[in-house]
Amino acid sequence: MNELNEKKAPKTDFQGNDNTIFVGSKPLVNYIRGVITQFTKKDAPEVVIRSRGKFISKAVDVAEVARRSLEDGVKVKEVKIGSESFESEGKRTNISTMDITLAK
């Protein structure tokens, strides 16, 4: 995939599950568009919105705006929270994670 395509398309799950949207530093509308596209054009039964750290609040906004925008009864199926631990520069750091699953 070339650099231009990587900037436009939301990332997909590394296992090939293209119903996972990773929320990061791009504009909110990009992620909302990705969720709506999964439900309308790809007819996905559910979409997972995945975020870490400071992007968790943006993921909640994406889920709520997408849920309200879709008229076919999309609901929050599940919310998973957790933390990941990693070591950098000899210090152990924890970062919060959240997965929001939307389903038809």
Beta strands, then each sheet from edge to edge (+ up, - down):
strand 1: 20-22
strand 2: 46-52
strand 3: 75-88
strand 4: 91-103
sheet 1: 1+ 2+ 4- 3+
end
